[in-house]
Amino acid sequence: MNKKINKQFRALSVLLILVGLSACKDSGTNTNDNVDINYGLTIVSGAGDVQTTFIQGLPTLDISSVDNSNSTELSNYASIFTDGTSLYAPGFGAPATMSKYDFSSSGEAELDQQIIVPGSNTVSTVEIISPTDGYATVGGGLSKVIQFDPSTMRITGVIDLSDAGEGLFYADLLARDNKLFVALNDFGSSGIAKVAVVDLATKTLDKIITDTRTSTVFGSTNTAVFALDDNGDIYVQGSGLFSEYST
């Protein structure tokens, strides 16, 4: 499976998010069964707390225009992740909800299953390691990583992150060498960039990596903080935005 699912994203503009699908399942609701859906696309409209997300599938990018006439509408902002076949859309707003969608051959996104985490505001980011093993962080009061089965969309475990600190936004996830790296964004309150390392064998917090050269980990999008190169080295985006030197 993909080492880093959300690093497959290619942003077309501020309002469009595109993700590649290697072999999307066909729900069979359209008679044009010979069409393969190879891309999942979201169009986000609105601003602030009033946003709408439109999800659709595309067979090709060889098109001159795109609209939302064949889209499934979500009543909030939703980021998207994929396992190469289905699309996973965590929506912003309590309770934290992540929805799994498959596409018909006409490109319509159809809801398969959902995971709901009571007591939290949103699913921050998702890392899918295999067809039956995935992880997600939640924001808004719960210091933990949720382990889930992407095939059934059932929660299979919980990893406690309370020792990593309180009041954190979990900005990104990356799995490597049976470790799960969690970007910890405290919005500069500590003045230190911090990454939690979880041992996936024991499902426990292993350690916290810190760096004083910047004030926090911070990505240019909601989820993109980590990058993994071909040598297996991990790169982390940092920001001095919240430091005492920022203006």
PATORMI-69147 format. One record per residue: x, y, z of N, C-alpha, C in turn; residue number from 1. Coordinates in nm, 4 decimals. Each point is the difference from the previous one (the first is absolute). Layout:
      n.c1      n.c2      n.c3     ca.c1     ca.c2     ca.c3      c.c1      c.c2      c.c3    n
         X         Y         Z         X         Y         Z         X         Y         Z  NUM
...
//
This chain:
      n.c1      n.c2      n.c3     ca.c1     ca.c2     ca.c3      c.c1      c.c2      c.c3    n
    0.0839   -0.1194    0.0000   -0.0839    0.1194    0.0000    0.0872    0.1241    0.0000    1
   -0.0633    0.1156   -0.0117    0.0735    0.1238   -0.0092    0.0660    0.0337    0.1324    2
    0.1264    0.0451   -0.0055    0.0693    0.0392    0.1218   -0.0612    0.1255    0.0598    3
   -0.0433    0.0911   -0.0837   -0.0569    0.1237    0.0484   -0.1151    0.0408   -0.0894    4
   -0.1222   -0.0288    0.0447   -0.1151    0.0187   -0.0857   -0.0212    0.1470   -0.0341    5
    0.0016    0.0877    0.0992   -0.0375    0.1365   -0.0300    0.1083    0.0775   -0.0721    6
    0.1175   -0.0586   -0.0214    0.0996    0.0656   -0.0822   -0.0258   -0.0253   -0.1490    7
   -0.1036   -0.0775   -0.0340   -0.0380   -0.0164   -0.1396   -0.0819    0.1188   -0.0490    8
   -0.0442    0.0843    0.0909   -0.0862    0.1103   -0.0391    0.0709    0.0936   -0.0964    9
   -0.0734    0.0480   -0.0970    0.0489    0.1042   -0.0878   -0.1029    0.1111   -0.0009   10
    0.0362    0.1151    0.0515   -0.0949    0.1106    0.0091   -0.0095    0.0709   -0.1339   11
   -0.1203    0.0070   -0.0554   -0.0204    0.0705   -0.1259   -0.0147    0.1499    0.0228   12
   -0.0589    0.0377    0.1109   -0.0111    0.1400    0.0403   -0.0387   -0.0001    0.1457   13
   -0.0279    0.1171    0.0539   -0.0401    0.0089    0.1395   -0.1301   -0.0761    0.0239   14
   -0.0844   -0.0084   -0.1013   -0.1330   -0.0573    0.0183   -0.0124   -0.1434   -0.0490   15
    0.1042   -0.0539   -0.0633   -0.0068   -0.1344   -0.0544    0.1051   -0.0889    0.0643   16
   -0.0376   -0.1216    0.0358    0.0950   -0.0996    0.0478   -0.0220   -0.1274   -0.0801   17
    0.1093   -0.0527   -0.0532   -0.0079   -0.1162   -0.0878    0.0818   -0.1138    0.0573   18
   -0.0492   -0.1228   -0.0128    0.0737   -0.1161    0.0473   -0.0152   -0.1121   -0.1009   19
    0.1103   -0.0727   -0.0259   -0.0023   -0.1077   -0.0974   -0.0567   -0.1279    0.0565   20
   -0.0765   -0.0729   -0.0799   -0.0580   -0.1279    0.0380    0.0487   -0.1039   -0.0992   21
    0.0649   -0.1031    0.0512    0.0590   -0.0988   -0.0903   -0.1010   -0.0997   -0.0535   22
   -0.1016   -0.0330    0.0793   -0.0981   -0.1005   -0.0449   -0.1293    0.0204    0.0770   23
   -0.0699    0.1052   -0.0325   -0.1202    0.0341    0.0747   -0.1097   -0.1034   -0.0222   24
   -0.0662   -0.0359    0.1095   -0.1108   -0.0932   -0.0104   -0.1197    0.0667   -0.0659   25
   -0.0735   -0.0766   -0.0797   -0.1201    0.0496   -0.0660   -0.1208   -0.0497    0.0785   26
   -0.0818    0.0933    0.0457   -0.1166   -0.0402    0.0791   -0.1095   -0.0626   -0.0859   27
    0.0119    0.0147   -0.1318   -0.0965   -0.0649   -0.0876   -0.1297    0.0747   -0.0187   28
   -0.0047    0.1278    0.0408   -0.1241    0.0748   -0.0134   -0.0138    0.0656   -0.1372   29
    0.1005   -0.0123   -0.0839   -0.0060    0.0591   -0.1329    0.0230   -0.1083   -0.1028   30
   -0.0671    0.0123   -0.1138    0.0111   -0.1046   -0.1009    0.1298    0.0065   -0.0776   31
    0.0726    0.1107    0.0094    0.1252    0.0134   -0.0733    0.1124   -0.0643    0.0802   32
   -0.0029   -0.1328    0.0092    0.0903   -0.0711    0.0895    0.1419   -0.0111   -0.0527   33
    0.0260    0.0438   -0.1229    0.1341   -0.0097   -0.0558    0.0877    0.1190    0.0363   34
   -0.0558    0.0989    0.0691    0.0747    0.1197    0.0368    0.0663   -0.0210    0.1352   35
    0.1325    0.0172    0.0057    0.0732   -0.0081    0.1256    0.0154    0.1392    0.0586   36
   -0.0276    0.0134    0.1293    0.0208    0.1269    0.0684    0.1409   -0.0014    0.0585   37
    0.0852    0.0873   -0.0493    0.1415    0.0007    0.0366    0.0398    0.1144    0.0925   38
   -0.0885    0.0977    0.0172    0.0324    0.1143    0.0838   -0.1210    0.0376    0.0851   39
    0.0285    0.0407    0.1239   -0.1028    0.0560    0.0861    0.0257    0.1484    0.0164   40
   -0.1040    0.0802   -0.0097    0.0144    0.1453    0.0018   -0.0975    0.0608    0.0990   41
    0.0472    0.0990    0.0768   -0.0902    0.0781    0.0835    0.0061    0.1457   -0.0418   42
   -0.1143    0.0633   -0.0009   -0.0118    0.1436   -0.0218   -0.0590    0.0593    0.1268   43
    0.0720    0.0941    0.0600   -0.0439    0.0623    0.1245   -0.0446    0.1423   -0.0300   44
   -0.1207    0.0344    0.0428   -0.0507    0.1352   -0.0183   -0.0350    0.0604    0.1351   45
   -0.0081    0.1314    0.0028   -0.0308    0.0687    0.1238    0.1253    0.0444    0.0728   46
   -0.0175    0.0506    0.1202    0.1122    0.0502    0.0794   -0.0330   -0.0119    0.1479   47
    0.1071   -0.0069    0.0812   -0.0187   -0.0055    0.1451   -0.0787   -0.1219    0.0429   48
   -0.1005    0.0222    0.0844   -0.0820   -0.1101    0.0512   -0.1085   -0.0428   -0.0982   49
   -0.0173    0.0740   -0.1091   -0.1048   -0.0321   -0.0969    0.0676   -0.0514   -0.1266   50
    0.0242   -0.1292   -0.0032    0.0653   -0.0620   -0.1140   -0.0756   -0.1254   -0.0421   51
    0.0077   -0.0299   -0.1273   -0.0617   -0.1194   -0.0570    0.1043   -0.0721   -0.0836   52
    0.0041   -0.1312    0.0093    0.0933   -0.0807   -0.0781   -0.0777   -0.0870   -0.0976   53
    0.0423    0.0016   -0.1259   -0.0606   -0.0826   -0.1039    0.1019   -0.1047   -0.0441   54
   -0.0369   -0.1290    0.0098    0.0888   -0.1109   -0.0327   -0.0474   -0.0680   -0.1282   55
    0.0948   -0.0282   -0.0887   -0.0346   -0.0740   -0.1211    0.1207   -0.0784   -0.0497   56
   -0.0259   -0.0970   -0.0879    0.1055   -0.0776   -0.0620    0.0153    0.0366   -0.1464   57
    0.1241   -0.0087   -0.0482    0.0287    0.0324   -0.1401    0.0751   -0.1165   -0.0645   58
   -0.0353   -0.0371   -0.1217    0.0733   -0.1064   -0.0692    0.1340    0.0480   -0.0538   59
    0.0099    0.1303   -0.0302    0.1210    0.0548   -0.0608    0.0126    0.1472    0.0367   60
    0.1210    0.0534   -0.0143    0.0215    0.1432    0.0193    0.0045    0.0739   -0.1334   61
   -0.0252   -0.0721   -0.1059   -0.0011    0.0597   -0.1333   -0.1357    0.0661   -0.0243   62
   -0.0261    0.1041    0.0766   -0.1272    0.0715   -0.0068    0.0292    0.1497   -0.0024   63
   -0.0923    0.0756   -0.0568    0.0188    0.1446   -0.0100   -0.0676    0.0763    0.1120   64
   -0.0936   -0.0634    0.0700   -0.0703    0.0671    0.1092   -0.0566   -0.1043    0.0953   65
   -0.0366    0.0456    0.1183   -0.0597   -0.0886    0.0998   -0.1009    0.0796    0.0804   66
   -0.1108   -0.0645    0.0368   -0.0986    0.0646    0.0855   -0.0461   -0.0994    0.1046   67
   -0.0995    0.0352    0.0773   -0.0463   -0.0871    0.1076   -0.1354   -0.0630   -0.0286   68
   -0.0395   -0.0051   -0.1268   -0.1323   -0.0521   -0.0347   -0.0142   -0.1486    0.0291   69
    0.1107   -0.0737    0.0051   -0.0056   -0.1442    0.0249    0.0626   -0.0352    0.1339   70
    0.0017    0.0977    0.0904    0.0705   -0.0173    0.1268   -0.0935   -0.0390    0.1138   71
    0.0620   -0.0562    0.1029   -0.0681   -0.0229    0.1275    0.0341    0.1161    0.0918   72
   -0.1006    0.0645    0.0562    0.0199    0.1209    0.0791    0.0106   -0.0321    0.1486   73
    0.1047    0.0543    0.0637    0.0169   -0.0086    0.1448   -0.0178    0.1391    0.0588   74
   -0.0646    0.0083    0.1130   -0.0362    0.1307    0.0562    0.1094    0.0591    0.0878   75
    0.1270   -0.0293   -0.0327    0.1109    0.0565    0.0761    0.1280   -0.0153   -0.0822   76
    0.1094    0.0550    0.0540    0.1286   -0.0214   -0.0645    0.0466   -0.1426    0.0282   77
    0.0545   -0.0677   -0.1009    0.0507   -0.1361    0.0171    0.1319   -0.0149   -0.0747   78
    0.1032   -0.0456    0.0702    0.1237   -0.0396   -0.0668   -0.0199   -0.1408   -0.0554   79
    0.0892   -0.0455   -0.0878   -0.0171   -0.1328   -0.0591    0.1290   -0.0793    0.0054   80
   -0.0148   -0.1303    0.0185    0.1092   -0.0962    0.0026   -0.0447   -0.1210   -0.0820   81
    0.0957   -0.0824   -0.0422   -0.0374   -0.1185   -0.0769    0.0923   -0.1165    0.0321   82
   -0.0527   -0.1197   -0.0186    0.0810   -0.1218    0.0061    0.0292   -0.0500   -0.1409   83
   -0.0298    0.0816   -0.1004    0.0192   -0.0372   -0.1388   -0.1263   -0.0514   -0.0658   84
   -0.1023   -0.0276    0.0805   -0.1261   -0.0513   -0.0532   -0.1183    0.0845    0.0442   85
   -0.0134    0.0180    0.1294   -0.1096    0.0797    0.0557    0.0515    0.1363    0.0441   86
   -0.0928    0.0886    0.0295    0.0336    0.1332    0.0469   -0.0517    0.0171    0.1422   87
    0.0846    0.0549    0.0870   -0.0347    0.0211    0.1405   -0.0050    0.1506    0.0249   88
   -0.1126    0.0486    0.0512   -0.0217    0.1434    0.0147   -0.0361    0.0346    0.1439   89
    0.0984    0.0465    0.0785   -0.0318    0.0513    0.1333   -0.0612    0.1391   -0.0123   90
   -0.1189    0.0164    0.0527   -0.0668    0.1289   -0.0054    0.0281    0.0828    0.1238   91
    0.0067    0.1309   -0.0169    0.0266    0.0891    0.1128   -0.1287    0.0276    0.0759   92
    0.0045   -0.0196    0.1313   -0.1163    0.0257    0.0838   -0.0358   -0.1184    0.0866   93
   -0.0452    0.0294    0.1235   -0.0322   -0.1037    0.0970   -0.1340   -0.0667   -0.0330   94
   -0.0110   -0.1311    0.0334    0.1077   -0.0877    0.0478    0.0942   -0.0385   -0.1137   95
    0.1247   -0.0326    0.0356    0.0991   -0.0364   -0.1011   -0.0518   -0.1177   -0.0826   96
   -0.0061    0.0202   -0.1321   -0.0565   -0.1009   -0.0890    0.0892   -0.0179   -0.1217   97
    0.0302   -0.1243   -0.0339    0.0725   -0.0305   -0.1227   -0.0862   -0.0927   -0.0844   98
   -0.0234    0.0392   -0.1245   -0.0860   -0.0756   -0.0892    0.0824   -0.0662   -0.1094   99
   -0.0389   -0.1205   -0.0379    0.0650   -0.0741   -0.1084   -0.0933   -0.0013   -0.1203  100
    0.0547    0.0381   -0.1160   -0.0791    0.0058   -0.1217    0.0603   -0.0889   -0.1079  101
   -0.0875   -0.0645   -0.0762    0.0373   -0.0666   -0.1241   -0.0706    0.0725   -0.1140  102
    0.0474   -0.0218   -0.1230   -0.0538    0.0720   -0.1142   -0.0719   -0.0942   -0.0960  103
   -0.1127    0.0471   -0.0514   -0.0651   -0.0701   -0.1092    0.0758    0.0317   -0.1285  104
   -0.0272   -0.0710   -0.1078    0.0692    0.0238   -0.1258   -0.0350    0.1344   -0.0608  105
   -0.1035    0.0667    0.0507   -0.0326    0.1350   -0.0456    0.0735    0.1067    0.0804  106
    0.0756   -0.0434    0.1038    0.0759    0.0936    0.0814   -0.0699    0.0471    0.1249  107
   -0.1168   -0.0546    0.0290   -0.0719    0.0410    0.1199    0.0608   -0.0661    0.1235  108
    0.0270    0.0811    0.1023    0.0550   -0.0505    0.1256   -0.1134   -0.0503    0.0872  109
    0.0095   -0.1268    0.0408   -0.1065   -0.0609    0.0784    0.0533   -0.0462    0.1348  110
   -0.0682    0.0410    0.1054    0.0432   -0.0294    0.1359   -0.0021   -0.1498    0.0274  111
    0.1126   -0.0509    0.0509    0.0102   -0.1404    0.0366   -0.0181   -0.0170    0.1505  112
    0.0918    0.0577    0.0778   -0.0048   -0.0125    0.1458    0.0521    0.1284    0.0622  113
   -0.0250    0.0170    0.1304    0.0509    0.1144    0.0738    0.0583   -0.0430    0.1338  114
    0.0988    0.0771    0.0455    0.0502   -0.0120    0.1363   -0.0314    0.1304    0.0720  115
   -0.0624   -0.0094    0.1165   -0.0333    0.1172    0.0807    0.0699   -0.0125    0.1350  116
    0.0687    0.1080    0.0408    0.0723    0.0007    0.1277   -0.0641    0.1057    0.0894  117
   -0.0880   -0.0388    0.0919   -0.0654    0.0967    0.0886    0.1023    0.0711    0.0886  118
   -0.0274    0.1248    0.0320    0.0868    0.0755    0.0898    0.1112    0.0744   -0.0687  119
    0.0047   -0.0068   -0.1327    0.1041    0.0682   -0.0747   -0.0623    0.0805   -0.1132  120
    0.0722    0.1046   -0.0426   -0.0552    0.0914   -0.0996    0.0221   -0.0431   -0.1437  121
    0.1134   -0.0636   -0.0273    0.0303   -0.0343   -0.1382    0.1056   -0.1086   -0.0063  122
    0.0024   -0.0755   -0.1091    0.1108   -0.0898   -0.0309    0.1066    0.0841   -0.0703  123
    0.1181    0.0108    0.0595    0.1024    0.0911   -0.0509    0.0688   -0.0539   -0.1240  124
    0.0513   -0.1232    0.0081    0.0730   -0.0565   -0.1126   -0.0050   -0.1526    0.0071  125
    0.0288   -0.0631   -0.1125   -0.0176   -0.1446   -0.0135    0.1246   -0.0607   -0.0626  126
    0.0403   -0.1171    0.0469    0.1089   -0.0780   -0.0587   -0.0479   -0.1433   -0.0173  127
   -0.0096   -0.0470   -0.1243   -0.0444   -0.1356   -0.0290    0.1215   -0.0833   -0.0380  128
    0.0274   -0.1042    0.0787    0.1185   -0.0824   -0.0195   -0.0298   -0.1220   -0.0853  129
   -0.1159   -0.0595    0.0191   -0.0383   -0.1197   -0.0741   -0.1518    0.0001   -0.0151  130
   -0.0566   -0.0929   -0.0777   -0.1462   -0.0040   -0.0155   -0.0757   -0.0195    0.1302  131
    0.0677   -0.0490    0.1039   -0.0689   -0.0241    0.1272    0.0599    0.0772    0.1165  132
    0.0946    0.0903   -0.0269    0.0665    0.0709    0.1093    0.0194    0.1468   -0.0356  133
   -0.0669    0.0875    0.0746    0.0121    0.1431   -0.0204   -0.0009    0.0727    0.1325  134
    0.0452    0.1273   -0.0025    0.0084    0.0803    0.1214   -0.0523    0.1403   -0.0293  135
   -0.0605    0.0613    0.1012   -0.0525    0.1353   -0.0156    0.0129    0.0735    0.1325  136
    0.0325    0.1291   -0.0083    0.0021    0.0832    0.1196   -0.1282    0.0815    0.0053  137
   -0.0385    0.0367    0.1206   -0.1201    0.0801    0.0200    0.0364    0.1260    0.0762  138
   -0.0681    0.1077   -0.0300    0.0273    0.1268    0.0656   -0.1200    0.0481    0.0793  139
    0.0300    0.0710    0.1086   -0.1083    0.0604    0.0765   -0.0317   -0.0710    0.1286  140
    0.1024   -0.0333    0.0789   -0.0261   -0.0526    0.1332    0.0474   -0.1400    0.0273  141
    0.0330   -0.0788   -0.1018    0.0438   -0.1369    0.0202    0.1444   -0.0151   -0.0454  142
    0.0876   -0.0418    0.0916    0.1422   -0.0159   -0.0315    0.0273   -0.1464   -0.0350  143
   -0.0339   -0.0378   -0.1220    0.0191   -0.1391   -0.0374    0.0009   -0.0165   -0.1509  144
    0.0552   -0.1138   -0.0415   -0.0059   -0.0438   -0.1394   -0.0997   -0.1147   -0.0076  145
   -0.0874    0.0059   -0.0972   -0.0982   -0.1059   -0.0205    0.0550   -0.0989   -0.1024  146
    0.0032   -0.1277    0.0356    0.0345   -0.1052   -0.0957   -0.1303   -0.0554   -0.0570  147
   -0.0047   -0.0191   -0.1339   -0.1234   -0.0486   -0.0603    0.0303   -0.0940   -0.1157  148
   -0.1005   -0.0762   -0.0376    0.0075   -0.0922   -0.1129   -0.0666    0.0670   -0.1200  149
    0.0764    0.0433   -0.1012   -0.0606    0.0682   -0.1141   -0.1026   -0.0846   -0.0746  150
    0.0152   -0.1313    0.0016   -0.0913   -0.0855   -0.0756   -0.1388   -0.0047    0.0630  151
   -0.0065    0.0091    0.1314   -0.1280   -0.0060    0.0705   -0.0397    0.1326    0.0629  152
    0.0946    0.0954    0.0074   -0.0203    0.1284    0.0662   -0.0462   -0.0194    0.1442  153
    0.0731   -0.0852    0.0695   -0.0238   -0.0230    0.1423    0.1251    0.0364    0.0788  154
   -0.0183    0.0649    0.1142    0.1129    0.0340    0.0875    0.0523   -0.1272    0.0643  155
    0.1314   -0.0243   -0.0126    0.0597   -0.1231    0.0524    0.0951    0.0253    0.1168  156
    0.0287    0.1250    0.0316    0.0891    0.0289    0.1110    0.0140    0.1493    0.0218  157
    0.0592    0.0341    0.1147    0.0234    0.1402    0.0366    0.1403    0.0117    0.0580  158
    0.0766    0.0998   -0.0469    0.1348    0.0252    0.0499   -0.0022    0.1308    0.0788  159
    0.0357   -0.0067    0.1279   -0.0049    0.1159    0.0891    0.1178    0.0935   -0.0274  160
   -0.0294    0.1276   -0.0265    0.1038    0.1004   -0.0227    0.0013    0.1091    0.1071  161
   -0.0652   -0.0253    0.1121   -0.0108    0.1040    0.1023    0.1359    0.0426    0.0536  162
    0.0983   -0.0912    0.0018    0.1338    0.0357    0.0493    0.0760    0.0905   -0.0965  163
   -0.0513    0.0159   -0.1218    0.0648    0.0896   -0.0960   -0.0341    0.1457    0.0278  164
   -0.1013    0.0241    0.0817   -0.0394    0.1364    0.0330   -0.1462    0.0249   -0.0288  165
   -0.0506    0.1066    0.0596   -0.1398    0.0365   -0.0180   -0.0123    0.1177   -0.0960  166
   -0.1203    0.0210   -0.0517   -0.0266    0.1129   -0.0866    0.0716   -0.0045   -0.1328  167
    0.0224   -0.1194   -0.0524    0.0746   -0.0169   -0.1244   -0.0929   -0.0219   -0.1179  168
    0.0458    0.0459   -0.1169   -0.0641   -0.0373   -0.1249    0.0910   -0.0997   -0.0690  169
   -0.0529   -0.1176   -0.0318    0.0804   -0.1047   -0.0631   -0.0008    0.0241   -0.1511  170
    0.1102    0.0571   -0.0488    0.0003    0.0563   -0.1340    0.0236   -0.1011   -0.1116  171
    0.0611   -0.1135    0.0289    0.0287   -0.0955   -0.1062    0.0404   -0.1335    0.0606  172
   -0.0051   -0.1051   -0.0820    0.0413   -0.1343    0.0392    0.0894   -0.0580   -0.1082  173
    0.0974   -0.0819    0.0415    0.0850   -0.0718   -0.0949    0.0476   -0.1288    0.0641  174
   -0.0181   -0.1131   -0.0679    0.0454   -0.1294    0.0487    0.1288   -0.0396   -0.0708  175
    0.0994   -0.0460    0.0790    0.1259   -0.0496   -0.0554    0.0655   -0.0901    0.1032  176
    0.0490   -0.1173   -0.0449    0.0769   -0.0916    0.0866   -0.0761   -0.0355    0.1271  177
   -0.1280   -0.0308   -0.0128   -0.0851   -0.0380    0.1124   -0.0102    0.1102    0.1053  178
    0.0229    0.1227   -0.0431   -0.0199    0.1165    0.0848   -0.1010    0.0925   -0.0671  179
   -0.0787    0.0683    0.0815   -0.0946    0.0986   -0.0502    0.0424    0.1367    0.0516  180
    0.0324    0.0899   -0.0911    0.0430    0.1344    0.0361   -0.1206    0.0937   -0.0035  181
   -0.0158    0.0782    0.1066   -0.1151    0.0885    0.0151    0.0502    0.1424    0.0175  182
   -0.0355    0.0887   -0.0921    0.0400    0.1402    0.0102   -0.0835    0.0692    0.1073  183
    0.0678    0.0636    0.0961   -0.0666    0.0651    0.1120    0.0085    0.1514   -0.0170  184
   -0.1099    0.0628   -0.0233   -0.0042    0.1445   -0.0176   -0.0628    0.0632    0.1230  185
    0.0807    0.0713    0.0798   -0.0532    0.0692    0.1180   -0.0102    0.1504   -0.0234  186
    0.0068    0.0401   -0.1274   -0.0151    0.1399   -0.0398    0.0983    0.0912    0.0731  187
    0.1210   -0.0518    0.0173    0.1087    0.0803    0.0535    0.0024    0.0171    0.1500  188
   -0.0903   -0.0644    0.0729   -0.0045    0.0213    0.1454    0.1268   -0.0484    0.0696  189
    0.0655   -0.1018   -0.0564    0.1247   -0.0496    0.0584    0.1225    0.0606   -0.0671  190
   -0.0184    0.0574   -0.1199    0.1130    0.0529   -0.0748    0.0909   -0.1072   -0.0555  191
   -0.0504   -0.1232   -0.0094    0.0800   -0.1143   -0.0450   -0.0817   -0.0816   -0.0995  192
    0.0644   -0.0451   -0.1063   -0.0646   -0.0936   -0.0920    0.0040   -0.1393    0.0611  193
   -0.1124   -0.0712   -0.0045   -0.0082   -0.1294    0.0673   -0.0693   -0.1040   -0.0876  194
    0.0529   -0.1224    0.0042   -0.0577   -0.1131   -0.0709   -0.0072   -0.1179    0.0961  195
   -0.1172   -0.0597    0.0131   -0.0157   -0.1197    0.0826    0.0313   -0.1233   -0.0834  196
    0.0647   -0.0994    0.0631    0.0313   -0.1268   -0.0661   -0.0731   -0.1113    0.0742  197
   -0.0873   -0.0693   -0.0717   -0.0788   -0.1085    0.0584    0.0562   -0.1334   -0.0476  198
    0.0194   -0.0925    0.0933    0.0418   -0.1359   -0.0325   -0.1240   -0.0796   -0.0387  199
   -0.0099   -0.0381   -0.1277   -0.1191   -0.0701   -0.0458   -0.0067   -0.1440    0.0492  200
    0.1138   -0.0553    0.0425   -0.0011   -0.1364    0.0536   -0.0713   -0.0057    0.1341  201
    0.0211    0.1034    0.0815   -0.0602    0.0033    0.1338   -0.1171    0.0970    0.0085  202
   -0.0187    0.0806   -0.1050   -0.1062    0.1012   -0.0042    0.0139    0.0980    0.1163  203
    0.1240    0.0432    0.0267    0.0262    0.0940    0.1080    0.0890    0.1136   -0.0496  204
   -0.0033    0.1122    0.0727    0.0864    0.1130   -0.0312    0.1429   -0.0358    0.0365  205
    0.0898    0.0068   -0.0981    0.1397   -0.0378    0.0200    0.0826    0.1182    0.0487  206
   -0.0090    0.1137   -0.0688    0.0783    0.1174    0.0374   -0.0527    0.1234   -0.0718  207
    0.0527    0.1155    0.0403   -0.0291    0.1266   -0.0649    0.1300    0.0556   -0.0561  208
    0.0032    0.0275   -0.1294    0.1154    0.0630   -0.0639   -0.0229    0.1513   -0.0001  209
    0.0998    0.0781    0.0435   -0.0152    0.1449    0.0056    0.1109    0.0689   -0.0781  210
   -0.0276    0.1223   -0.0431    0.0974    0.0809   -0.0733   -0.0261    0.1463    0.0315  211
    0.1027    0.0683    0.0505   -0.0156    0.1399    0.0417    0.0287    0.0992   -0.1124  212
    0.0295   -0.0491   -0.1204    0.0328    0.0911   -0.1092   -0.1229    0.0670   -0.0605  213
   -0.1181   -0.0473    0.0358   -0.1234    0.0637   -0.0436   -0.1015   -0.0147    0.1120  214
   -0.1103    0.0724   -0.0089   -0.0905    0.0059    0.1148   -0.1101   -0.1043   -0.0022  215
   -0.0297   -0.0574   -0.1166   -0.1037   -0.1031   -0.0055    0.0062   -0.0708   -0.1343  216
   -0.0590   -0.1183   -0.0084   -0.0200   -0.0641   -0.1307   -0.1267    0.0591   -0.0590  217
    0.0077    0.0298   -0.1278   -0.1128    0.0694   -0.0612    0.0080   -0.0191   -0.1496  218
   -0.1100   -0.0442   -0.0610    0.0002   -0.0258   -0.1424   -0.0750    0.1062   -0.0778  219
    0.0189   -0.0007   -0.1298   -0.0670    0.0961   -0.0859   -0.1450   -0.0386   -0.0276  220
   -0.0365   -0.1247    0.0320   -0.1392   -0.0430   -0.0073   -0.0386   -0.0579    0.1350  221
   -0.1241   -0.0466    0.0123   -0.0472   -0.0511    0.1287    0.0786   -0.1207    0.0481  222
    0.0504   -0.0812   -0.0926    0.0598   -0.1257    0.0419    0.1455   -0.0177   -0.0386  223
    0.0483    0.0694   -0.1019    0.1329   -0.0299   -0.0541    0.1104    0.0617    0.0849  224
    0.0643   -0.0816    0.0818    0.1152    0.0412    0.0801    0.1190   -0.0891   -0.0299  225
   -0.0235   -0.1307   -0.0095    0.1067   -0.0968   -0.0235    0.0192   -0.0257   -0.1500  226
    0.1238   -0.0328   -0.0355    0.0319   -0.0495   -0.1337    0.1039   -0.1099    0.0148  227
   -0.0166   -0.1087   -0.0734    0.0905   -0.1145    0.0054    0.0674   -0.0146   -0.1352  228
    0.1366    0.0026   -0.0019    0.0690   -0.0115   -0.1286    0.0330   -0.1452   -0.0317  229
    0.0633   -0.0228   -0.1135    0.0277   -0.1356   -0.0455    0.1012   -0.0723    0.0887  230
    0.0773    0.0742    0.0780    0.0968   -0.0611    0.0917   -0.0623   -0.0361    0.1344  231
   -0.1264    0.0343    0.0176   -0.0662   -0.0263    0.1270    0.0183    0.1099    0.1017  232
    0.0599    0.1120   -0.0400    0.0182    0.1131    0.0913   -0.1294    0.0805    0.0088  233
   -0.0293    0.0475    0.1207   -0.1209    0.0767    0.0242    0.0350    0.1483    0.0110  234
   -0.0749    0.0808   -0.0712    0.0148    0.1451    0.0079   -0.1257    0.0582    0.0648  235
    0.0202    0.0987    0.0868   -0.1098    0.0585    0.0758   -0.0041    0.1507   -0.0259  236
   -0.1159    0.0497   -0.0392   -0.0138    0.1441   -0.0174   -0.0090    0.0679    0.1358  237
    0.0751    0.1081    0.0148   -0.0049    0.0780    0.1227   -0.0363    0.1432   -0.0305  238
   -0.0467    0.0723    0.1002   -0.0374    0.1396   -0.0184    0.0417    0.0815    0.1205  239
    0.0524    0.1199   -0.0266    0.0280    0.0961    0.1061   -0.1134    0.0979    0.0185  240
   -0.1149   -0.0337   -0.0597   -0.1137    0.0925    0.0004   -0.0410    0.0410    0.1406  241
    0.0069   -0.0928    0.0937   -0.0471    0.0283    0.1350    0.1130    0.0338    0.0965  242
    0.1215    0.0167   -0.0508    0.1136    0.0249    0.0877    0.0048    0.1468    0.0421  243
    0.0848    0.0295    0.0981    0.0121    0.1370    0.0476    0.0658    0.0908   -0.1034  244
    0.0611   -0.0619   -0.1035    0.0670    0.0786   -0.1026   -0.0904    0.0299   -0.1193  245
   -0.1176   -0.0633   -0.0048   -0.0882    0.0206   -0.1139   -0.0669    0.1358    0.0094  246
   -0.0361    0.0524   -0.1157   -0.0654    0.1299   -0.0025   -0.1342   -0.0115   -0.0717  247
//
